[in-house]
Structures are given as C-alpha cells and as structure tokens.
C-alpha cells in the first residue's frame, strides 16, 4: 500500500481505537493478532501512540488483517467500527486477488507447456511411468489412453499452471531427476513462483498429495496432522496468516464436507465472494468444533497449500 494509504489507515485506526472502551481496548491489544508487539511496548504506550506502533511492527497490510480479526473476536461488528475498517479490508482483499491473477499470467502457460513437453521427453519409460503414478489427480484411464505428447496438456488441465509446476518439481525430486537436462527446463518456472513470496523456499517438495500414500484427506486420520506452537495449535497460532493467504480453499471444503461440514454450512461458506471471507466463516464455525477437525484441516493445508504451510513455519523459526 502507498504512503498516502498508510496515512489514511493510521487516521482510520486511530478513530477505531477511540471507539473502544477500556475493556475492549485491552482485549484487542493482548489478542494473539498482536503478538509481534512486545508486551512492554503495549503497556508503555498511550492509546494515541499505539496506531503508529501497530503499523511499525506489523506493516499496513498485516495490521489491517489483525485489526479485522481483533474486531471479530472482541466483538465489535457495529457500523461505528466497521464503517472505518471495511474500506481497508476490501482494498487488501482486492490486492491479494490481483496478485493471484498476476501470478497466473506471469506463469506463461504456453511456455510452461513447451518446457513440460521437453521434460517428459527426457524421461525413460520407467521414469515416465513413475511420474504418472504420482500424479493422482489424473484418472487412470486417461493416463493409459493418452500419449506422452498429449500428457503435458492433461497435466496442466488437471493441476493448473502453478500447481503443475510444483507437482512436477516434487516428482522430479522423487524419481529422482535432479540433472541439468531436466532441472534447467524446470527451474525458471519454479523461480517465478518463488517471486510470489520472496521468503518462500521450494527446494523441498511443495504439497504432499503426489507422494505414494500421501492422501491428506479425512480418511488419513488425525495423527501427524497436529502441529503445536507453544500451547496453540498451528491452525489457531497462524489464524491471521491463513485467512489472508489461503487461496485454494474449495478442495479443502470438498474434503471436509460430510464428516465435518454439513451441506447447509458448506453452501454458506461457498457462497462467500472471496477466499478470505470463506476462511473466516470456516474459523467462526467448523474449526471451533475441536482438535480433531483442526488436525484434519492442517493435513488438508499441507496437501493443497503445502508451500504456504512451509513458508509460515520457516518464518516462525526466524522470529
């Protein structure tokens, strides 16, 4: 966000904090959303100065998300607060959607299809069959009936451009084909995806679904899906990040449907217009049911948002 927008946000944030009574203000200040701000700074700074402190420690985008979460938790959903907050939440949501669209454009589908064709040409019959075995979204009948020349289009059709880049990287790590003949074709597209988040590291496979036996849905059970940070579950600890950054929410909802989400709640979530709103609705309902559903949700995040989960973990290690 621009400096002008930062000034406008600071003004709006100051007005929002003025709307809070003492109890609400303290609840906001010590909400997990603001864990980045040292306790001594929180207690030693006046209400008039705290907007600048919040922006200084969280930045504009994250502070908008954090305030939005805090107002949900207090709760302050009335127009006196929401009319000040909503324009910035909407701008942030639009920004994330534009970034996602730009990323898809920058992935250059035609160039990726050409490179993917060349990568497959480098594989011998055994390696090619092993690759197909690990691309579990593609029906077996289609794998058997399509030629190697047709397969790049099928892979992109079933995985999309970005996810197919990550899946192919995962499979090349697994076969393994780490030689220059393959990696020189693959690396430019992996590097493009890294630009989406400069802290993202993709030397490790992104996502778990392509590994043998790597089903991460509810049938896999809850064991191993539970990650704790201190006394908090990963899903609770990183609520703000997950709400803002999870984009591939639809397949997660599909896997939760039935065992953990009833049809009415599923349809209500799917009706939301943005990924952020869908995630927020999921947190306000289904994810309050207990540890089991959080464990399953975590495993689904690993399956469909593997790079995001890895990125959040790495950032946590360095804070």
C-alpha positions as CSV (number, residue, x, y, z in Angstrom):
1,X,0.0,0.0,0.0
2,X,1.2,3.5,-0.8
3,X,2.3,6.1,1.8
4,X,-0.9,8.0,1.2
5,X,-3.0,5.0,2.0
6,X,-0.8,4.3,5.1
7,X,-1.6,7.8,6.4
8,X,-5.3,7.2,5.7
9,X,-5.1,3.8,7.5
10,X,-3.4,5.4,10.5
11,X,-6.1,8.0,10.8
12,X,-8.9,5.4,10.5
13,X,-7.1,3.1,13.0
14,X,-6.9,6.0,15.5
15,X,-10.6,6.5,15.1
16,X,-11.3,2.8,15.5
17,X,-9.3,2.7,18.8
18,X,-11.2,5.7,20.1
19,X,-14.5,3.7,19.6
20,X,-13.3,1.0,22.0
21,X,-14.0,1.1,25.8
22,X,-11.1,0.2,28.2
23,X,-12.0,-3.5,28.3
24,X,-12.3,-3.8,24.5
25,X,-9.1,-1.9,24.0
26,X,-7.1,-4.2,26.4
27,X,-8.7,-7.3,24.8
28,X,-7.6,-6.0,21.4
29,X,-4.1,-5.1,22.5
30,X,-3.4,-8.5,24.0
31,X,-5.1,-10.5,21.3
32,X,-2.8,-13.1,19.6
33,X,-3.0,-10.9,16.5
34,X,-0.5,-8.5,18.0
35,X,2.0,-11.0,19.5
36,X,4.7,-9.3,17.4
37,X,4.5,-6.2,19.6
38,X,6.5,-6.6,22.8
39,X,4.3,-6.6,26.0
40,X,6.4,-3.7,27.5
41,X,5.7,-1.6,24.4
42,X,1.9,-2.3,24.7
43,X,1.8,-1.3,28.3
44,X,4.2,1.6,28.0
45,X,2.5,3.3,25.0
46,X,-0.6,5.6,25.1
47,X,-3.7,4.8,23.1
48,X,-2.9,7.9,20.9
49,X,0.5,6.4,20.0
50,X,-0.4,2.8,19.6
51,X,-1.7,3.1,15.9
52,X,1.9,4.0,14.9
53,X,3.3,1.2,16.9
54,X,0.9,-1.3,15.4
55,X,1.8,-0.2,11.8
56,X,5.5,-0.1,12.7
57,X,5.6,-3.8,14.0
58,X,3.0,-5.3,11.6
59,X,3.1,-3.2,8.5
60,X,0.0,-1.8,6.8
61,X,-1.4,-5.0,5.2
62,X,-0.9,-7.2,8.2
63,X,-2.2,-4.6,10.6
64,X,-5.4,-4.3,8.6
65,X,-5.9,-8.0,8.8
66,X,-5.0,-8.1,12.5
67,X,-7.4,-5.3,13.4
68,X,-10.1,-7.0,11.4
69,X,-9.5,-10.3,13.3
70,X,-9.5,-8.5,16.7
71,X,-12.8,-6.7,16.0
72,X,-14.3,-10.1,15.2
73,X,-13.0,-11.5,18.5
74,X,-14.0,-8.6,20.8
75,X,-16.5,-8.5,19.0
76,X,-17.1,-5.0,17.5
77,X,-19.2,-5.6,14.4
78,X,-21.2,-2.4,14.7
79,X,-21.1,0.3,12.0
80,X,-19.1,2.7,14.2
81,X,-16.1,0.4,13.8
82,X,-16.8,-1.5,10.6
83,X,-17.5,1.6,8.5
84,X,-14.0,2.8,9.3
85,X,-12.4,-0.6,8.9
86,X,-14.2,-2.1,5.9
87,X,-12.7,0.0,3.1
88,X,-9.2,-1.1,4.0
89,X,-10.2,-4.8,4.4
90,X,-11.8,-4.6,0.9
91,X,-8.7,-2.9,-0.6
92,X,-6.5,-5.6,1.0
93,X,-8.8,-8.4,-0.3
94,X,-8.7,-6.9,-3.8
95,X,-4.9,-6.6,-3.7
96,X,-4.5,-10.3,-2.8
97,X,-6.9,-11.3,-5.6
98,X,-5.0,-9.1,-8.1
99,X,-1.7,-10.6,-7.0
100,X,-3.1,-14.1,-7.6
101,X,-4.3,-13.1,-11.1
102,X,-1.0,-11.5,-11.9
103,X,0.9,-14.6,-10.8
104,X,-1.2,-16.8,-13.1
105,X,-0.5,-14.5,-16.0
106,X,3.2,-14.4,-15.2
107,X,3.4,-18.2,-15.2
108,X,3.3,-18.1,-19.0
109,X,1.1,-21.3,-19.7
110,X,2.3,-21.8,-23.3
111,X,6.0,-21.6,-22.3
112,X,5.4,-24.0,-19.4
113,X,3.6,-26.4,-21.7
114,X,6.6,-26.4,-24.1
115,X,9.1,-26.9,-21.3
116,X,6.9,-29.6,-19.7
117,X,6.9,-31.4,-23.1
118,X,10.7,-31.3,-23.2
119,X,10.9,-32.5,-19.6
120,X,8.8,-35.5,-20.3
121,X,10.9,-36.3,-23.4
122,X,13.9,-36.6,-21.1
123,X,12.3,-39.4,-19.1
124,X,12.8,-43.0,-19.9
125,X,9.8,-45.4,-19.8
126,X,10.3,-46.3,-16.1
127,X,10.7,-42.7,-15.0
128,X,7.7,-41.6,-17.1
129,X,5.5,-44.4,-15.6
130,X,6.7,-43.4,-12.1
131,X,5.8,-39.8,-12.8
132,X,2.3,-40.8,-13.9
133,X,1.8,-43.0,-10.9
134,X,2.4,-39.9,-8.6
135,X,0.0,-37.6,-10.5
136,X,-3.0,-38.9,-8.6
137,X,-5.5,-36.2,-9.7
138,X,-5.4,-37.6,-13.3
139,X,-7.8,-40.6,-13.8
140,X,-6.0,-43.9,-14.5
141,X,-7.9,-44.4,-17.7
142,X,-6.7,-41.1,-19.0
143,X,-3.1,-41.8,-18.1
144,X,-3.3,-45.1,-20.0
145,X,-5.1,-43.7,-23.1
146,X,-3.1,-40.5,-23.7
147,X,0.3,-40.4,-25.4
148,X,3.4,-38.8,-23.9
149,X,3.0,-35.9,-26.4
150,X,-0.6,-35.3,-25.1
151,X,0.2,-35.6,-21.4
152,X,1.5,-32.0,-20.8
153,X,-1.9,-30.6,-21.7
154,X,-3.6,-33.1,-19.5
155,X,-1.4,-32.3,-16.5
156,X,-2.0,-28.6,-16.9
157,X,-5.7,-29.2,-17.3
158,X,-6.0,-31.2,-14.0
159,X,-3.5,-29.2,-11.9
160,X,-3.4,-25.7,-13.3
161,X,-0.2,-24.0,-14.2
162,X,1.2,-23.1,-10.8
163,X,0.3,-26.4,-9.1
164,X,1.6,-28.4,-12.0
165,X,4.9,-26.7,-11.8
166,X,5.1,-27.6,-8.1
167,X,3.9,-31.2,-8.7
168,X,6.4,-31.8,-11.5
169,X,9.2,-30.5,-9.2
170,X,8.0,-32.8,-6.5
171,X,8.0,-35.8,-8.9
172,X,11.4,-34.9,-10.3
173,X,12.8,-34.9,-6.7
174,X,11.2,-38.2,-6.1
175,X,12.2,-40.2,-9.3
176,X,14.9,-38.6,-8.9
177,X,15.9,-36.5,-11.9
178,X,18.0,-33.7,-10.5
179,X,20.3,-33.5,-13.5
180,X,20.7,-30.4,-15.6
181,X,18.8,-31.8,-18.6
182,X,15.6,-31.7,-16.5
183,X,16.3,-29.0,-13.9
184,X,17.4,-26.4,-16.5
185,X,13.9,-26.7,-18.1
186,X,12.1,-26.7,-14.7
187,X,14.0,-24.2,-12.6
188,X,12.8,-20.9,-14.4
189,X,9.2,-21.7,-13.6
190,X,10.0,-22.7,-10.0
191,X,11.8,-19.4,-9.7
192,X,8.8,-17.5,-11.0
193,X,6.7,-19.0,-8.3
194,X,9.2,-18.0,-5.6
195,X,8.7,-14.4,-6.6
196,X,5.2,-14.6,-5.3
197,X,6.7,-14.6,-1.8
198,X,10.4,-13.8,-1.5
199,X,10.7,-15.8,1.6
200,X,9.2,-19.0,0.0
201,X,11.7,-21.8,-0.4
202,X,10.9,-24.5,-2.9
203,X,14.0,-26.7,-2.7
204,X,11.7,-29.2,-0.8
205,X,8.6,-30.6,-2.5
206,X,5.5,-28.4,-2.1
207,X,2.4,-30.3,-1.2
208,X,2.1,-33.8,0.0
209,X,-0.6,-35.3,-2.3
210,X,1.8,-36.5,-5.0
211,X,3.8,-38.8,-2.8
212,X,3.0,-42.5,-2.6
213,X,0.3,-43.0,0.0
214,X,0.2,-39.2,0.5
215,X,-3.6,-38.8,0.9
216,X,-4.1,-36.0,3.3
217,X,-7.9,-36.1,3.5
218,X,-10.1,-37.0,6.5
219,X,-9.6,-40.7,5.8
220,X,-5.9,-40.4,6.6
221,X,-6.7,-39.9,10.3
222,X,-5.7,-37.1,12.6
223,X,-2.3,-38.4,13.8
224,X,0.5,-36.3,12.4
225,X,-1.8,-33.5,11.4
226,X,-1.5,-31.7,14.6
227,X,1.2,-29.1,15.0
228,X,1.6,-27.1,18.2
229,X,3.3,-23.8,18.6
230,X,3.7,-23.3,22.3
231,X,0.2,-24.1,23.7
232,X,-1.6,-23.2,20.5
233,X,-2.5,-25.4,17.6
234,X,-0.9,-24.3,14.3
235,X,-4.3,-23.5,12.9
236,X,-5.0,-21.1,15.9
237,X,-1.5,-19.7,16.1
238,X,-1.5,-18.6,12.4
239,X,-5.1,-17.7,12.0
240,X,-4.4,-14.3,10.5
241,X,-1.9,-15.5,8.0
242,X,-4.0,-18.4,7.0
243,X,-7.2,-16.3,6.5
244,X,-5.3,-13.9,4.3
245,X,-3.1,-16.2,2.3
246,X,-5.0,-19.5,1.7
247,X,-6.4,-19.3,-1.8
248,X,-7.1,-23.0,-2.7
249,X,-10.0,-23.3,-0.3
250,X,-12.5,-25.1,-2.5
251,X,-10.9,-28.6,-2.5
252,X,-10.4,-28.3,1.3
253,X,-14.1,-27.6,1.8
254,X,-14.9,-30.5,-0.5
255,X,-12.9,-32.9,1.6
256,X,-14.4,-31.6,4.9
257,X,-18.0,-32.0,3.5
258,X,-19.9,-34.7,5.2
259,X,-17.7,-35.7,8.2
260,X,-17.0,-32.2,9.4
261,X,-19.2,-29.8,7.5
262,X,-22.9,-30.2,6.9
263,X,-24.3,-29.3,3.5
264,X,-26.0,-26.1,4.7
265,X,-22.8,-24.8,6.2
266,X,-20.8,-25.9,3.2
267,X,-23.1,-23.9,0.8
268,X,-23.0,-20.9,3.1
269,X,-19.2,-20.8,3.0
270,X,-19.0,-21.5,-0.8
271,X,-21.4,-18.5,-1.3
272,X,-18.8,-16.1,0.1
273,X,-17.2,-14.0,-2.6
274,X,-13.5,-14.1,-1.5
275,X,-11.2,-16.7,-0.1
276,X,-10.7,-14.5,3.0
277,X,-14.4,-14.5,3.7
278,X,-14.6,-18.2,3.2
279,X,-11.7,-18.8,5.6
280,X,-13.2,-16.5,8.2
281,X,-16.5,-18.3,8.0
282,X,-14.7,-21.6,8.4
283,X,-12.9,-20.3,11.5
284,X,-16.1,-18.9,13.0
285,X,-17.9,-22.3,12.6
286,X,-16.4,-25.6,11.7
287,X,-12.9,-25.0,13.2
288,X,-14.4,-24.3,16.6
289,X,-15.6,-27.9,16.9
290,X,-12.3,-29.1,18.5
291,X,-8.8,-30.5,18.0
292,X,-9.8,-33.3,15.6
293,X,-11.2,-31.0,12.9
294,X,-8.2,-28.7,13.3
295,X,-5.8,-31.7,12.8
296,X,-7.7,-32.7,9.6
297,X,-7.7,-29.1,8.4
298,X,-4.0,-28.9,9.0
299,X,-3.4,-32.0,6.9
300,X,-5.5,-30.6,4.1
301,X,-3.5,-27.4,4.2
302,X,-0.3,-29.5,3.8
303,X,-2.0,-31.2,0.8
304,X,-3.4,-28.2,-1.0
305,X,-1.3,-25.3,0.4
306,X,2.0,-27.1,1.1
307,X,4.2,-24.1,0.2
308,X,2.2,-21.8,2.4
309,X,2.5,-24.1,5.4
310,X,6.2,-24.5,4.9
311,X,6.7,-20.7,4.5
312,X,4.8,-19.9,7.7
313,X,6.8,-22.5,9.6
314,X,10.1,-21.1,8.3
315,X,9.1,-17.5,9.2
316,X,8.1,-18.7,12.7
317,X,11.5,-20.2,13.2
318,X,13.2,-16.9,12.4
319,X,11.1,-14.7,14.7
